[in-house]
Amino acid sequence: MGQLTADTTRLVGEIHAARGERQRLNQALRQATVELKRTVERMQVGFRTAHAEMTRRQRRGLREFMSGLESRVGALQRAFSTDLAGARAAWHGAAPAPTGREHSKRAAKAA
């Protein structure tokens, strides 16, 4: 066997080895891709679950806030109405204006 034949034989062997290595690498990449897709799918399910839970908590919190806000605003409106009625009465001289203590009692009672 001459040098050219030996070199060609060695080159063919390297080509076959590289082809086999490339096939193993492609198979490993396919497997890694499948595993990565599964991992991403699980993460997305977790994100959707967490987002749904955050939505439920936020809606519940907003409902509680609005419920409390409505009652507080109603109490403020009643207190303001009482104050305004007292001011009108005092202005027109129909009745003495309520003292600070009476006003506090009315506001607390309204709340």
Secondary structure, 3 states (H helix, E strand, C coil): CCHHHHHHHHHHHHHHHHHHHHHHHHHHHHHHHHHHHHHHHHHHHHHHHHHHHHHHHHHHHHHHHHHHHHHHHHHHHHHHHHHHHHHHHHHHCCCCCCCHHHHHHHHHHHC
